[in-house]
Amino acid sequence: MTGRVVQRRALLGAALLTGVGAVAGCGRQSDLNGAVGPAPADGGGGSTAPPVASIPAQRLPEGTGSGPTPADWRALAESIAGTVIRPGDPRYPTAHQLFDPVYDSVLPAAVVECVRPADVGVTLGFGQRFGLPLVGRSGGHSYIGASTTHGGIMIDVRPIAKIAFEPGHVARIGSGAELGAVYKALGAEGRVIPAGSCPSVGIAGLALGGGLSLANRAFGLTCDVIEQVQVVTADGQIRIANADQNPELFWACRGGGGGTLGVVTAFWFKTEASPLIGTFRAEWAWSNAAKVLRGWQRFIEESSDEVWADLLLQANPDGSQSATVFGLTTDNDPAPQLARLLRTVGRDPVSSSYTLNRRFGPSGTDQRTVFYAGTDILGNPLPEAGIDAVVAAMNKAAASRLAATAIWDPLGGAVGRLAVDATAFPWRKSFASIQWYATRGRATAQAARDWIDAGHRAVATWAVGGYVNYLEADRTNGALYFDGNVERLRAAKAKYDPKDVFKLPYTL
Ligand SMILES: Cc1cc2nc3c(=O)[nH]c(=O)nc-3n(C[C@H](O)[C@H](O)[C@H](O)COP(=O)(O)OP(=O)(O)OC[C@H]3O[C@@H](n4cnc5c(N)ncnc54)[C@H](O)[C@@H]3O)c2cc1C
C-alpha cells in the first residue's frame, strides 16, 4: 500500500470539519482529495504484529509490601459502584488496551471501571494500601502509554462520560467522554469548544495538556475554556478547582498534563456558538517544499485570528513527497485566503480547492495504530538555515521509505492573548508546534525513531520546547514541556500529591 499517509490531528485538516467530503484523520490512510481506506496497524509495509512496549519500571508508593489477595480484590469490587476487571476476566483483553497496540503487552493487575468520583477515591485508597502503581485512563491516547501500568491499577473513568448543559452555555462534561461524543452533544445545541481531532481521543488528556485544534486561533486552547474541574486527589478527596477554590490545582489542570496531580472526573467548559467555516487547501510538488514552508510561515504571520492553517510536509513509503497546506477561516469566506496563500508561496500548486459552510467537528475512524512521534515548539518562524535542515530531514524520511509527516500547527491568535503564566501551558507567545509523526512504512521502527531525532536536530537551534500531549519517553525534562511554569507546577504537585502517588517520570 503506497497511498499517502495522512495522519494525526493536522492531517485532520478536513477531518475536524463535519460535512467535509475529504476525510482524513485517526488511523486512516487517505489523501486530502478524499480517497479514504483503512490503514494496516503498522501503517503499511512492515509486520502487523505490534512491537512490545518498553515502559520504565515504576517505583511503587509505600504500601503493605504484600499484594492484595483475591479476597481483597473482591472487597474492592463490593465497595464501588463500578467494576473491577482482572486478568482472566473475559473483558480484560480489551479493557486494558490503549489506542496504540504497542501497549497491549503492558498488563495492569486490574482495570477499575469507575462510574462515580467516589469509586476513584476508594480505588486510590486501595492501591496505596497495597503499594500498587495508580494511573488514570480516559481516552487511552497517551503517546507513551502513561495511562497503563505493569502490575498496577488502571483507573478507567470512561463510564463517567455524561455531558449536560448548565446556565450560561457552560457544558459539564464527564472526564471519560471522548471527543466524538463531545462534538455531537455540543453540536446538537449549536455550540462548540476548541477540541482536537480524532473522535476517540479523551477530553481529559487533551484538555489537561492544553489542547491543540483547528479552533485554537479563534477560541484558544481546549484548556483555555475550562471554567472548573472536579478532581479526586491522592488522599481520596473529591475537590472542586476553579478561580476561587483550589486555584493552584485549577491552574495546573490547564496545560500541566494528565496523570500527575489527581484524577479529574468532570470539566465545566465555556462553549462558543458554532460558526460556519470556510476551508481551503493547496498541495505543491516537493521541489517547492522550501518555498511552501517559507510562504506558510509568512501567511500565518500575516493572518487574522479567524484564519488557521497547518502545513504538512510528507514523505511516503514509495519515496514520493508532498507539501500541503490545509486552512480554514471562521468568517466562511475562504477564497481570498486561498488566493493570499498562493500569492505568498509564489509557486503554482498541483491542486487547490476551497469549501464553504462547514462546522468544527470530528471525523475519521478510530482504528488503533502503532506510531512514533515527537514534537518541537518554535518560538519564531524558522530562518533559511532551519528551512533547509527540515527539507533535508524530510528527504531522509523519503530515502528510508518511511511514512512520515512533519505537521506544523500555528499558535498565536486567541492562544497568544493570555499571559505565559495564565495557565500551566507555557507556549502562549510561540509561533508554532511541529509534530514529527511516523509509521514504519517500508522501514523499521528504529528508522522511524532515527527520523524523529533527525527532525529534532534539524530545528534544535530554534526550538524552545515540546508539547506535553505529544510526550516522548526519552525526553523527560519537565522544563522542556513547561518552560518557566515548571516550578509552579511542581509546587502544585507537592501540595496536592505530596507522596507522589501519581508518578509520571516523564515530566515532573
Ligand atoms: C490519534 C490521536 C489524535 C490526537 N489528536 C490530538 C489533537 O488534535 N490535539 C491535541 O492537542 N492532541 C492530540 N493528541 C494527543 C492527545 O491530546 C494526548 O495523547 C492526550 O493525552 C490523550 O488524552 P486521552 O484521555 O485520550 O489519553 P489517556 O491515555 O487516557 O491519558 C493521557 C494522560 O492523562 C492521564 N489521565 C487520563 N485520564 C485522566 C483523568 N481523568 N484525570 C487525570 N489524568 C488523566 C493519563 O494517566 C495519562 O498520563 C492525539 C493523540 C492521538 C493518539
The ligand as a Tripos MOL2 file, in Angstrom:
@<TRIPOS>MOLECULE
LIG
   53    58     1     0     0
SMALL
NO_CHARGES

@<TRIPOS>ATOM
      1 C1         -4.9400    9.7030   17.2290 C.3       1 LIG1
      2 C2         -4.5390   10.8530   18.0970 C.ar      1 LIG1
      3 C3         -5.0120   12.1200   17.8020 C.ar      1 LIG1
      4 C4         -4.6460   13.2040   18.6070 C.ar      1 LIG1
      5 N1         -5.1050   14.4520   18.2950 N.ar      1 LIG1
      6 C5         -4.7560   15.5000   19.0750 C.ar      1 LIG1
      7 C6         -5.2050   16.8220   18.7970 C.ar      1 LIG1
      8 O1         -5.9280   17.0530   17.8310 O.2       1 LIG1
      9 N2         -4.8120   17.8300   19.6100 N.ar      1 LIG1
     10 C7         -4.0000   17.6330   20.6880 C.ar      1 LIG1
     11 O2         -3.6830   18.5860   21.3820 O.2       1 LIG1
     12 N3         -3.5740   16.3820   20.9920 N.ar      1 LIG1
     13 C8         -3.9290   15.3340   20.2170 C.ar      1 LIG1
     14 N4         -3.4740   14.0870   20.5230 N.ar      1 LIG1
     15 C9         -2.6660   13.9200   21.7300 C.3       1 LIG1
     16 C10        -3.5990   13.7840   22.9250 C.3       1 LIG1
     17 O3         -4.0540   15.0550   23.3230 O.3       1 LIG1
     18 C11        -2.8570   13.1580   24.1190 C.3       1 LIG1
     19 O4         -2.3820   11.9020   23.7430 O.3       1 LIG1
     20 C12        -3.7800   13.0560   25.3180 C.3       1 LIG1
     21 O5         -3.0100   12.8160   26.4670 O.3       1 LIG1
     22 C13        -4.7910   11.9670   25.1330 C.3       1 LIG1
     23 O6         -5.7620   12.0020   26.1420 O.3       1 LIG1
     24 P1         -6.5750   10.6700   26.4550 P.3       1 LIG1
     25 O7         -7.5320   10.9620   27.5530 O.co2     1 LIG1
     26 O8         -7.0950   10.1020   25.1950 O.co2     1 LIG1
     27 O9         -5.3980    9.7160   26.9140 O.3       1 LIG1
     28 P2         -5.0570    8.8090   28.1510 P.3       1 LIG1
     29 O10        -4.0140    7.8970   27.6190 O.co2     1 LIG1
     30 O11        -6.2540    8.1890   28.7620 O.co2     1 LIG1
     31 O12        -4.4190    9.8260   29.1960 O.3       1 LIG1
     32 C14        -3.3120   10.6240   28.9110 C.3       1 LIG1
     33 C15        -2.6290   11.0310   30.2230 C.3       1 LIG1
     34 O13        -3.5640   11.6590   31.0830 O.3       1 LIG1
     35 C16        -3.7740   10.8660   32.2660 C.3       1 LIG1
     36 N5         -5.2080   10.8400   32.5130 N.ar      1 LIG1
     37 C17        -6.1500   10.1590   31.8130 C.ar      1 LIG1
     38 N6         -7.3500   10.4010   32.3280 N.ar      1 LIG1
     39 C18        -7.1690   11.2720   33.3550 C.ar      1 LIG1
     40 C19        -8.0500   11.9050   34.2410 C.ar      1 LIG1
     41 N7         -9.3660   11.6950   34.1710 N.pl3     1 LIG1
     42 N8         -7.5330   12.7390   35.1710 N.ar      1 LIG1
     43 C20        -6.1900   12.9650   35.2390 C.ar      1 LIG1
     44 N9         -5.3010   12.3830   34.4180 N.ar      1 LIG1
     45 C21        -5.8010   11.5380   33.4790 C.ar      1 LIG1
     46 C22        -3.2100    9.5100   31.9600 C.3       1 LIG1
     47 O14        -2.7910    8.8240   33.1340 O.3       1 LIG1
     48 C23        -2.0800    9.8550   31.0210 C.3       1 LIG1
     49 O15        -0.9620   10.3080   31.7530 O.3       1 LIG1
     50 C24        -3.8160   12.9960   19.7260 C.ar      1 LIG1
     51 C25        -3.3610   11.7130   20.0220 C.ar      1 LIG1
     52 C26        -3.6930   10.6530   19.2070 C.ar      1 LIG1
     53 C27        -3.1530    9.2870   19.5310 C.3       1 LIG1
@<TRIPOS>BOND
     1     1     2 1
     2     2     3 ar
     3     2    52 ar
     4     3     4 ar
     5     4     5 ar
     6     4    50 ar
     7     5     6 ar
     8     6     7 ar
     9     6    13 1
    10     7     8 2
    11     7     9 ar
    12     9    10 ar
    13    10    11 2
    14    10    12 ar
    15    12    13 ar
    16    13    14 ar
    17    14    15 1
    18    14    50 ar
    19    15    16 1
    20    16    17 1
    21    16    18 1
    22    18    19 1
    23    18    20 1
    24    20    21 1
    25    20    22 1
    26    22    23 1
    27    23    24 1
    28    24    25 2
    29    24    26 1
    30    24    27 1
    31    27    28 1
    32    28    29 2
    33    28    30 1
    34    28    31 1
    35    31    32 1
    36    32    33 1
    37    33    34 1
    38    33    48 1
    39    34    35 1
    40    35    36 1
    41    35    46 1
    42    36    37 ar
    43    36    45 ar
    44    37    38 ar
    45    38    39 ar
    46    39    40 ar
    47    39    45 ar
    48    40    41 1
    49    40    42 ar
    50    42    43 ar
    51    43    44 ar
    52    44    45 ar
    53    46    47 1
    54    46    48 1
    55    48    49 1
    56    50    51 ar
    57    51    52 ar
    58    52    53 1
@<TRIPOS>SUBSTRUCTURE
     1 LIG1         1 GROUP 0 **** ****
